[in-house]
Amino acid sequence: MIEDSSVYFRIARKHVNYVNCIFEGYEYLGVVSTVDRNDNLLVVRATSDTADVVRDILVNLPIPVELVENR
């Protein structure tokens, strides 16, 4: 069985590139993808080993971030 450790979140559209660059700099934590452009919903495809670190990074960014429960 494949475990889904993805971290879903919402941010303002103007911050998408910023967040993507942050995670590119933290190589191997996860990949940022857009889930729903109209709802500003994104996901970091993380692993069970990195999901908590991804959440910590997101909530400590100097921008408003809304974490969304796994779908």
C-alpha positions, 0 to 999 in steps of 0.5 A: 500500500502506498502512503500519501504524505502529501502536504496541502496548503493555500497561499496567495497566487503571488507567492507561488513562485516564492514557495516553489523556490524555497522547496527547490532550495531544500532539495529532497523534501518534496515537490510543489504542484498546483492542485486547484489554481482557482482555489489557490490550493497547492501540494508538496508531494512529500514522504512520511520522513519529510512531511513534518519538516515541510509543514514546519517550513510552510508555517514559518514562512513570512507569508500567510499559509493555510494548511489543509488536511489531506484530501 
